[in-house]
Amino acid sequence: MSAYCDQHELMLGSVFTDHRDDRIMTPGFVGLMDAVNSSHSYGVVLPSLAHLGGRWTARRRWAWIASTGRRLILVRGRHPWQSAGLGRLSREDGHEPGACDAHPR
């Protein structure tokens, strides 16, 4: 995640992880949302949408992040719900695990 953020002139703010869990509000996701809601956050960088959880959980977490107005940047893959208007999406290539809060440099 650090290399991706460096390549795209983003400052890595924090990295959040959770054990696999179908609950939406896990400790890692709550921490991510706290960081995203800070006034300095640009958005969230994910290796792929699967890092938000299973399909049901990922869809709800995506909507939760989108409701903040922040960017959700996928390093690889594409967003299957983009046409539903559930937030903006950027896509690039890369292969690092994790989710991070990013800030412009």
N, CA, C and O atoms as a MOPAC input file, in Angstrom:
PM7 MOZYME 1SCF
protein

 N      0.82400 1    -1.17300 1     0.00000 1
 C      0.00000 1     0.00000 1     0.00000 1
 C      0.87900 1     1.25000 1     0.00000 1
 O      0.55700 1     2.24800 1    -0.64400 1
 N      1.97800 1     1.18100 1     0.72100 1
 C      2.87700 1     2.32500 1     0.79300 1
 C      3.43700 1     2.67500 1    -0.58500 1
 O      3.47000 1     3.84700 1    -0.96000 1
 N      3.87300 1     1.67300 1    -1.33400 1
 C      4.42200 1     1.91100 1    -2.67800 1
 C      3.35500 1     2.49400 1    -3.60300 1
 O      3.63700 1     3.40900 1    -4.37600 1
 N      2.13900 1     1.97100 1    -3.52700 1
 C      1.05100 1     2.48700 1    -4.36700 1
 C      0.79900 1     3.96200 1    -4.05100 1
 O      0.70200 1     4.78900 1    -4.95800 1
 N      0.69700 1     4.28100 1    -2.77600 1
 C      0.44200 1     5.67000 1    -2.38100 1
 C      1.58200 1     6.57600 1    -2.83200 1
 O      1.33700 1     7.68600 1    -3.30200 1
 N      2.83900 1     6.11200 1    -2.69300 1
 C      3.97700 1     6.90500 1    -3.15700 1
 C      3.89200 1     7.17100 1    -4.65600 1
 O      4.11500 1     8.29800 1    -5.09900 1
 N      3.57200 1     6.14100 1    -5.44200 1
 C      3.48800 1     6.27800 1    -6.90000 1
 C      2.40100 1     7.26000 1    -7.31700 1
 O      2.51900 1     7.90000 1    -8.36200 1
 N      1.35200 1     7.38700 1    -6.52400 1
 C      0.21100 1     8.22900 1    -6.89400 1
 C      0.13400 1     9.51700 1    -6.07200 1
 O     -0.91300 1    10.15900 1    -5.98800 1
 N      1.27200 1     9.87800 1    -5.46900 1
 C      1.39000 1    11.11500 1    -4.70500 1
 C      0.33800 1    11.24300 1    -3.60100 1
 O     -0.24700 1    12.30500 1    -3.38900 1
 N      0.12100 1    10.13100 1    -2.91000 1
 C     -0.76000 1    10.10700 1    -1.74600 1
 C      0.08600 1     9.82900 1    -0.51500 1
 O      1.09100 1     9.12400 1    -0.60000 1
 N     -0.30100 1    10.36400 1     0.60100 1
 C      0.37100 1    10.08200 1     1.85400 1
 C     -0.44800 1     9.02700 1     2.59200 1
 O     -1.63300 1     9.22500 1     2.86100 1
 N      0.18400 1     7.91900 1     2.91200 1
 C     -0.48800 1     6.85100 1     3.64200 1
 C     -0.76400 1     7.33400 1     5.05500 1
 O      0.16100 1     7.65300 1     5.80200 1
 N     -2.04200 1     7.38600 1     5.41800 1
 C     -2.41600 1     7.85000 1     6.74400 1
 C     -2.40400 1     6.72700 1     7.75800 1
 O     -1.75300 1     6.84200 1     8.79700 1
 N     -3.10500 1     5.65000 1     7.48200 1
 C     -3.24100 1     4.52700 1     8.40300 1
 C     -3.58800 1     3.28700 1     7.60700 1
 O     -4.10100 1     3.37600 1     6.49200 1
 N     -3.30400 1     2.12600 1     8.18600 1
 C     -3.68200 1     0.84700 1     7.58200 1
 C     -4.58200 1     0.13200 1     8.58100 1
 O     -4.27200 1     0.08100 1     9.77100 1
 N     -5.69800 1    -0.42300 1     8.10200 1
 C     -6.67600 1    -1.09100 1     8.96200 1
 C     -6.90600 1    -2.51000 1     8.47700 1
 O     -7.01400 1    -2.75200 1     7.27400 1
 N     -6.98000 1    -3.44800 1     9.40800 1
 C     -7.27500 1    -4.83900 1     9.07100 1
 C     -8.28600 1    -5.39600 1    10.06700 1
 O     -8.41900 1    -4.90200 1    11.18600 1
 N     -8.98200 1    -6.41700 1     9.64000 1
 C     -9.90700 1    -7.17000 1    10.48600 1
 C     -9.76600 1    -8.63600 1    10.14800 1
 O     -9.33800 1    -8.99000 1     9.04900 1
 N    -10.12600 1    -9.49200 1    11.09300 1
 C    -10.27300 1   -10.90700 1    10.77100 1
 C    -11.53100 1   -11.04100 1     9.93000 1
 O    -12.43600 1   -10.21400 1    10.03700 1
 N    -11.59900 1   -12.06200 1     9.10200 1
 C    -12.77700 1   -12.26100 1     8.25700 1
 C    -14.02000 1   -12.30900 1     9.14600 1
 O    -14.09600 1   -13.08400 1    10.09900 1
 N    -14.97100 1   -11.47400 1     8.81400 1
 C    -16.15900 1   -11.32100 1     9.64400 1
 C    -17.26700 1   -10.74200 1     8.77300 1
 O    -17.02000 1    -9.80800 1     8.01100 1
 N    -18.47600 1   -11.27400 1     8.86700 1
 C    -19.58100 1   -10.76800 1     8.06000 1
 C    -20.31600 1    -9.59800 1     8.70900 1
 O    -21.23200 1    -9.03200 1     8.11200 1
 N    -19.91800 1    -9.23300 1     9.93500 1
 C    -20.51000 1    -8.03600 1    10.53700 1
 C    -19.97200 1    -6.81000 1     9.80700 1
 O    -18.82100 1    -6.80700 1     9.36800 1
 N    -20.77800 1    -5.79000 1     9.67600 1
 C    -20.32500 1    -4.57400 1     9.00300 1
 C    -19.43000 1    -3.75700 1     9.92900 1
 O    -18.36800 1    -3.29800 1     9.50900 1
 N    -19.83200 1    -3.57200 1    11.15400 1
 C    -19.12200 1    -2.68700 1    12.07900 1
 C    -18.11900 1    -3.47000 1    12.92900 1
 O    -18.36900 1    -3.73900 1    14.10400 1
 N    -16.99400 1    -3.83000 1    12.33200 1
 C    -15.90400 1    -4.49100 1    13.03900 1
 C    -14.91800 1    -3.42200 1    13.52200 1
 O    -14.96700 1    -2.29000 1    13.04100 1
 N    -14.03300 1    -3.75300 1    14.45400 1
 C    -13.10100 1    -2.74100 1    14.96600 1
 C    -12.25500 1    -2.07200 1    13.87200 1
 O    -12.07700 1    -0.85400 1    13.89300 1
 N    -11.74000 1    -2.84300 1    12.93100 1
 C    -10.93300 1    -2.25800 1    11.86100 1
 C    -11.73600 1    -1.32500 1    10.97300 1
 O    -11.25100 1    -0.25800 1    10.60000 1
 N    -12.95900 1    -1.71300 1    10.63000 1
 C    -13.78600 1    -0.86700 1     9.76700 1
 C    -14.21900 1     0.40200 1    10.50000 1
 O    -14.27300 1     1.47500 1     9.89900 1
 N    -14.52500 1     0.28900 1    11.77700 1
 C    -14.88100 1     1.47700 1    12.56500 1
 C    -13.68900 1     2.43900 1    12.61500 1
 O    -13.86400 1     3.65000 1    12.47800 1
 N    -12.48200 1     1.90400 1    12.80900 1
 C    -11.28500 1     2.74200 1    12.79500 1
 C    -11.07500 1     3.41400 1    11.44800 1
 O    -10.71100 1     4.58800 1    11.38200 1
 N    -11.30700 1     2.66100 1    10.36700 1
 C    -11.19500 1     3.22300 1     9.01800 1
 C    -12.18200 1     4.36500 1     8.83700 1
 O    -11.82100 1     5.42300 1     8.32100 1
 N    -13.42000 1     4.16000 1     9.25700 1
 C    -14.43900 1     5.20300 1     9.09700 1
 C    -14.10200 1     6.44300 1     9.93500 1
 O    -14.34900 1     7.56700 1     9.49900 1
 N    -13.54600 1     6.24500 1    11.12400 1
 C    -13.11700 1     7.39700 1    11.93000 1
 C    -12.05900 1     8.19800 1    11.17800 1
 O    -12.10700 1     9.42800 1    11.15200 1
 N    -11.09600 1     7.49500 1    10.56400 1
 C    -10.04000 1     8.17900 1     9.80800 1
 C    -10.60100 1     8.85600 1     8.56700 1
 O    -10.22400 1     9.98600 1     8.25600 1
 N    -11.49600 1     8.18400 1     7.85600 1
 C    -12.08400 1     8.74200 1     6.63100 1
 C    -12.89600 1     9.98700 1     6.95400 1
 O    -12.92500 1    10.92700 1     6.16000 1
 N    -13.54600 1    10.00600 1     8.09100 1
 C    -14.36700 1    11.15600 1     8.46500 1
 C    -13.56000 1    12.34400 1     8.98200 1
 O    -14.12200 1    13.40800 1     9.24100 1
 N    -12.23700 1    12.16700 1     9.13500 1
 C    -11.42400 1    13.31000 1     9.55700 1
 C    -11.33100 1    14.30700 1     8.40700 1
 O    -11.46400 1    13.93400 1     7.24100 1
 N    -11.10800 1    15.53800 1     8.73100 1
 C    -11.10100 1    16.58600 1     7.70600 1
 C     -9.91600 1    16.48300 1     6.75600 1
 O     -9.92700 1    17.11400 1     5.69900 1
 N     -8.89600 1    15.70700 1     7.10200 1
 C     -7.69400 1    15.61100 1     6.27300 1
 C     -7.71200 1    14.42100 1     5.32200 1
 O     -6.79300 1    14.27800 1     4.51500 1
 N     -8.70800 1    13.58100 1     5.38800 1
 C     -8.73300 1    12.36300 1     4.58300 1
 C     -9.17500 1    12.63400 1     3.14800 1
 O    -10.15000 1    13.34600 1     2.90900 1
 N     -8.43700 1    12.05000 1     2.19200 1
 C     -8.79300 1    12.11800 1     0.77300 1
 C     -9.67600 1    10.93500 1     0.40300 1
 O    -10.62800 1    11.07500 1    -0.36600 1
 N     -9.35500 1     9.76700 1     0.95600 1
 C    -10.14400 1     8.59700 1     0.61500 1
 C     -9.54900 1     7.31500 1     1.14700 1
 O     -8.70200 1     7.32300 1     2.04100 1
 N    -10.00900 1     6.20600 1     0.57700 1
 C     -9.62400 1     4.86000 1     0.98000 1
 C     -9.00000 1     4.16300 1    -0.21500 1
 O     -9.53800 1     4.21700 1    -1.32100 1
 N     -7.86000 1     3.50500 1     0.00500 1
 C     -7.20500 1     2.71500 1    -1.03100 1
 C     -7.33100 1     1.25200 1    -0.63500 1
 O     -6.94800 1     0.86500 1     0.46900 1
 N     -7.87000 1     0.43600 1    -1.54400 1
 C     -8.03100 1    -1.00200 1    -1.31600 1
 C     -7.35900 1    -1.77700 1    -2.43600 1
 O     -7.41000 1    -1.35000 1    -3.59000 1
 N     -6.72300 1    -2.92000 1    -2.12400 1
 C     -6.18300 1    -3.75400 1    -3.19700 1
 C     -7.29300 1    -4.23400 1    -4.13200 1
 O     -7.11100 1    -4.26000 1    -5.34900 1
 N     -8.42800 1    -4.61000 1    -3.57400 1
 C     -9.58800 1    -5.04000 1    -4.35900 1
 C    -10.83300 1    -4.89200 1    -3.49500 1
 O    -10.74200 1    -4.73100 1    -2.27800 1
 N    -11.97600 1    -4.94800 1    -4.12600 1
 C    -13.23900 1    -4.81900 1    -3.39900 1
 C    -13.42300 1    -5.94600 1    -2.38100 1
 O    -14.09800 1    -5.76400 1    -1.36700 1
 N    -12.82800 1    -7.10300 1    -2.65000 1
 C    -12.93400 1    -8.24000 1    -1.73300 1
 C    -12.37300 1    -7.91300 1    -0.35000 1
 O    -12.71800 1    -8.58000 1     0.62600 1
 N    -11.51800 1    -6.90300 1    -0.25200 1
 C    -10.95800 1    -6.52800 1     1.04200 1
 C    -11.96300 1    -5.81200 1     1.93900 1
 O    -11.65500 1    -5.50700 1     3.09100 1
 N    -13.16300 1    -5.54000 1     1.42200 1
 C    -14.23700 1    -4.99500 1     2.25800 1
 C    -15.09800 1    -6.10100 1     2.85700 1
 O    -16.00900 1    -5.81600 1     3.63400 1
 N    -14.82600 1    -7.36500 1     2.50900 1
 C    -15.58600 1    -8.48600 1     3.03900 1
 C    -16.30800 1    -9.23800 1     1.94300 1
 O    -16.07200 1    -9.00800 1     0.75700 1
 N    -17.20100 1   -10.15100 1     2.35100 1
 C    -18.02800 1   -10.88300 1     1.39300 1
 C    -18.95700 1    -9.93800 1     0.64900 1
 O    -19.06600 1    -8.76500 1     1.00800 1
 N    -19.62000 1   -10.43200 1    -0.37300 1
 C    -20.42500 1    -9.57400 1    -1.25200 1
 C    -21.43700 1    -8.70700 1    -0.48300 1
 O    -21.52200 1    -7.50300 1    -0.72300 1
 N    -22.18700 1    -9.30000 1     0.41900 1
 C    -23.19300 1    -8.55900 1     1.18700 1
 C    -22.53400 1    -7.47900 1     2.04400 1
 O    -22.96400 1    -6.32600 1     2.04300 1
 N    -21.48700 1    -7.86400 1     2.77500 1
 C    -20.78200 1    -6.93100 1     3.65400 1
 C    -20.08200 1    -5.84500 1     2.84500 1
 O    -20.14500 1    -4.66800 1     3.20000 1
 N    -19.41400 1    -6.23500 1     1.75400 1
 C    -18.68700 1    -5.26800 1     0.92100 1
 C    -19.62500 1    -4.21900 1     0.34800 1
 O    -19.29100 1    -3.03500 1     0.31000 1
 N    -20.78900 1    -4.64800 1    -0.09300 1
 C    -21.74600 1    -3.69400 1    -0.67500 1
 C    -22.17600 1    -2.65600 1     0.36100 1
 O    -22.26300 1    -1.46900 1     0.04500 1
 N    -22.44000 1    -3.08100 1     1.56900 1
 C    -22.86000 1    -2.15500 1     2.62100 1
 C    -21.71300 1    -1.24800 1     3.07200 1
 O    -21.90700 1    -0.05800 1     3.32000 1
 N    -20.51900 1    -1.83000 1     3.17400 1
 C    -19.36900 1    -0.99800 1     3.54400 1
 C    -19.05500 1     0.01400 1     2.45000 1
 O    -18.72800 1     1.16400 1     2.74300 1
 N    -19.15300 1    -0.41300 1     1.17200 1
 C    -18.94200 1     0.51300 1     0.05100 1
 C    -19.90900 1     1.69500 1     0.16900 1
 O    -19.50300 1     2.85000 1     0.04000 1
 N    -21.17500 1     1.40400 1     0.41200 1
 C    -22.17700 1     2.46700 1     0.52500 1
 C    -21.85600 1     3.38400 1     1.70500 1
 O    -22.02400 1     4.60000 1     1.61100 1
 N    -21.40300 1     2.81500 1     2.79400 1
 C    -21.05800 1     3.59600 1     3.98100 1
 C    -19.91100 1     4.55600 1     3.65800 1
 O    -19.96900 1     5.73300 1     4.01200 1
 N    -18.86000 1     4.05100 1     2.98000 1
 C    -17.72300 1     4.90200 1     2.59100 1
 C    -18.17900 1     5.95600 1     1.59000 1
 O    -17.81400 1     7.12600 1     1.71100 1
 N    -18.97800 1     5.55000 1     0.59700 1
 C    -19.45900 1     6.48300 1    -0.43300 1
 C    -20.26400 1     7.62000 1     0.18900 1
 O    -20.23600 1     8.74500 1    -0.30900 1
 N    -20.97600 1     7.33300 1     1.26600 1
 C    -21.80300 1     8.36800 1     1.89700 1
 C    -20.96500 1     9.48600 1     2.50900 1
 O    -21.49200 1    10.55900 1     2.80700 1
 N    -19.66600 1     9.25000 1     2.70100 1
 C    -18.78800 1    10.28800 1     3.25100 1
 C    -18.34900 1    11.28300 1     2.18100 1
 O    -17.85600 1    12.36500 1     2.50300 1
 N    -18.52600 1    10.92000 1     0.90500 1
 C    -18.06600 1    11.77800 1    -0.18200 1
 C    -16.58500 1    11.62500 1    -0.48500 1
 O    -16.06500 1    12.31900 1    -1.35800 1
 N    -15.89500 1    10.73300 1     0.21300 1
 C    -14.46600 1    10.50000 1    -0.02600 1
 C    -14.28000 1     9.51900 1    -1.18100 1
 O    -15.20900 1     8.79900 1    -1.54700 1
 N    -13.08600 1     9.49600 1    -1.74800 1
 C    -12.76300 1     8.59200 1    -2.84900 1
 C    -12.54000 1     7.17700 1    -2.32600 1
 O    -12.01600 1     6.99500 1    -1.22800 1
 N    -12.93700 1     6.17300 1    -3.11000 1
 C    -12.58500 1     4.78200 1    -2.85400 1
 C    -11.79500 1     4.33600 1    -4.06500 1
 O    -12.34300 1     4.20300 1    -5.15900 1
 N    -10.50500 1     4.10500 1    -3.87100 1
 C     -9.59600 1     3.77500 1    -4.95800 1
 C     -9.27900 1     2.29000 1    -4.89100 1
 O     -8.75200 1     1.80800 1    -3.88800 1
 N     -9.59800 1     1.56300 1    -5.95700 1
 C     -9.27400 1     0.14500 1    -6.05100 1
 C     -7.97700 1     0.00100 1    -6.83100 1
 O     -7.84500 1     0.52900 1    -7.93500 1
 N     -7.01900 1    -0.71900 1    -6.24700 1
 C     -5.74700 1    -0.94800 1    -6.90900 1
 C     -5.94400 1    -1.90300 1    -8.08100 1
 O     -5.32900 1    -1.72700 1    -9.13200 1
 N     -6.79200 1    -2.90600 1    -7.91000 1
 C     -7.10800 1    -3.82500 1    -9.01100 1
 C     -8.56900 1    -4.24300 1    -8.90400 1
 O     -9.17000 1    -4.18400 1    -7.83100 1
 N     -9.11800 1    -4.65800 1   -10.01200 1
 C    -10.52000 1    -5.06100 1   -10.05400 1
 C    -11.40100 1    -3.88700 1   -10.42100 1
 O    -10.92900 1    -2.77500 1   -10.66100 1
 N    -12.68200 1    -4.16100 1   -10.45700 1
 C    -13.63100 1    -3.09100 1   -10.76600 1
 C    -14.81900 1    -3.20700 1    -9.83000 1
 O    -15.06200 1    -4.25700 1    -9.23600 1
 N    -15.53000 1    -2.14800 1    -9.71200 1
 C    -16.66200 1    -2.08300 1    -8.79800 1
 C    -17.92900 1    -2.54300 1    -9.50800 1
 O    -18.35300 1    -1.89200 1   -10.46300 1
 N    -18.54700 1    -3.63800 1    -9.07900 1
 C    -19.74200 1    -4.13800 1    -9.76000 1
 C    -20.98200 1    -3.28400 1    -9.53400 1
 O    -21.96700 1    -3.44500 1   -10.25400 1
 N    -20.96500 1    -2.37600 1    -8.55000 1
 C    -22.15500 1    -1.57900 1    -8.24900 1
 C    -22.00700 1    -0.14500 1    -8.71600 1
 O    -22.84900 1     0.69300 1    -8.39200 1
 N    -20.95900 1     0.16000 1    -9.46900 1
 C    -20.69400 1     1.54200 1    -9.85900 1
 C    -21.88800 1     2.16100 1   -10.57000 1
 O    -22.20500 1     3.32700 1   -10.33200 1
 N    -22.55100 1     1.41300 1   -11.42900 1
 C    -23.69600 1     1.95600 1   -12.16300 1
 C    -24.87500 1     2.25700 1   -11.24800 1
 O    -25.79000 1     2.98500 1   -11.63000 1
 N    -24.85700 1     1.69800 1   -10.04100 1
 C    -25.93400 1     1.95700 1    -9.08400 1
 C    -25.75500 1     3.30500 1    -8.38600 1
 O    -26.58300 1     3.70300 1    -7.56600 1
 N    -24.66500 1     4.00400 1    -8.71800 1
 C    -24.43600 1     5.32100 1    -8.12900 1
 C    -23.98900 1     5.26800 1    -6.68100 1
 O    -24.24200 1     6.20700 1    -5.92500 1
 N    -23.33100 1     4.19200 1    -6.28000 1
 C    -22.89700 1     4.06200 1    -4.88800 1
 C    -21.46600 1     4.55400 1    -4.69700 1
 O    -20.67600 1     3.88100 1    -4.03400 1
 N    -21.11800 1     5.68400 1    -5.24700 1
 C    -19.80600 1     6.26900 1    -5.01500 1
 C    -18.94300 1     6.31300 1    -6.24600 1
 O    -19.24800 1     5.70600 1    -7.27300 1
 N    -17.85100 1     7.05200 1    -6.11700 1
 C    -16.90600 1     7.19700 1    -7.21400 1
 C    -15.85100 1     6.11500 1    -7.12300 1
 O    -15.62100 1     5.54700 1    -6.05500 1
 N    -15.20400 1     5.82500 1    -8.25600 1
 C    -14.23000 1     4.75000 1    -8.29100 1
 C    -13.05800 1     5.13700 1    -9.16000 1
 O    -13.24100 1     5.69300 1   -10.24300 1
 N    -11.84900 1     4.84600 1    -8.69400 1
 C    -10.64700 1     4.92300 1    -9.50900 1
 C    -10.05200 1     3.52800 1    -9.52800 1
 O    -10.23100 1     2.76800 1    -8.57700 1
 N     -9.34700 1     3.18000 1   -10.59700 1
 C     -8.77800 1     1.84300 1   -10.69000 1
 C     -7.37400 1     1.92500 1   -11.24900 1
 O     -7.13900 1     2.62500 1   -12.23300 1
 N     -6.44400 1     1.22300 1   -10.64000 1
 C     -5.05800 1     1.13000 1   -11.08500 1
 C     -4.60900 1    -0.31000 1   -10.87800 1
 O     -5.33100 1    -1.10600 1   -10.27600 1
 N     -3.40100 1    -0.65600 1   -11.38100 1
 C     -2.83900 1    -1.98800 1   -11.16100 1
 C     -1.98100 1    -1.98300 1    -9.90300 1
 O     -1.43600 1    -0.94400 1    -9.52900 1
 N     -1.85500 1    -3.14100 1    -9.24500 1
 C     -1.03300 1    -3.26300 1    -8.05400 1
 C     -1.37300 1    -4.53100 1    -7.30600 1
 O     -2.34500 1    -5.20600 1    -7.64700 1
 N     -0.57600 1    -4.87900 1    -6.26800 1
 C     -0.78600 1    -6.16900 1    -5.61200 1
 C     -0.48900 1    -6.16700 1    -4.12200 1
 O      0.00400 1    -7.17500 1    -3.61500 1
 N     -0.75500 1    -5.11800 1    -3.40900 1
 C     -0.47700 1    -5.06400 1    -1.98100 1
 C     -1.75400 1    -5.28800 1    -1.16200 1
 O     -2.80600 1    -4.77500 1    -1.54100 1
 N     -1.69800 1    -6.04800 1    -0.03700 1
 C     -2.88000 1    -6.27100 1     0.79700 1
 C     -3.16800 1    -5.10500 1     1.74000 1
 O     -2.28700 1    -4.28800 1     2.01000 1
 N     -4.40500 1    -5.02800 1     2.24200 1
 C     -4.76600 1    -4.05300 1     3.25600 1
 C     -5.69700 1    -2.96800 1     2.76500 1
 O     -6.02700 1    -2.90800 1     1.58100 1
 N     -6.11200 1    -2.12600 1     3.66000 1
 C     -6.91900 1    -0.94400 1     3.33000 1
 C     -6.26300 1     0.22900 1     4.01800 1
 O     -5.76200 1     0.08700 1     5.13400 1
 N     -6.25600 1     1.37600 1     3.38500 1
 C     -5.61100 1     2.51300 1     4.03300 1
 C     -6.39600 1     3.78500 1     3.82000 1
 O     -7.15600 1     3.92800 1     2.86200 1
 N     -6.19100 1     4.69000 1     4.72900 1
 C     -6.69200 1     6.05000 1     4.64600 1
 C     -5.56900 1     6.84700 1     3.99700 1
 O     -4.43100 1     6.78500 1     4.46300 1
 N     -5.86100 1     7.59800 1     2.93000 1
 C     -4.82500 1     8.32400 1     2.20000 1
 C     -5.12000 1     9.81400 1     2.17200 1
 O     -6.27300 1    10.24200 1     2.22300 1
 N     -4.06000 1    10.58300 1     2.08900 1
 C     -4.14900 1    12.04000 1     2.03600 1
 C     -3.32500 1    12.52800 1     0.85000 1
 O     -2.27500 1    11.94600 1     0.57600 1
 N     -3.75400 1    13.58400 1     0.12400 1
 C     -2.91200 1    14.12800 1    -0.93400 1
 C     -1.66200 1    14.75400 1    -0.32700 1
 O     -1.70100 1    15.27600 1     0.78700 1
 N     -0.54800 1    14.70000 1    -1.06500 1
 C      0.69700 1    15.29700 1    -0.54800 1
 C      0.71600 1    16.77100 1    -0.75900 1
 O      1.68300 1    17.43500 1    -0.38700 1

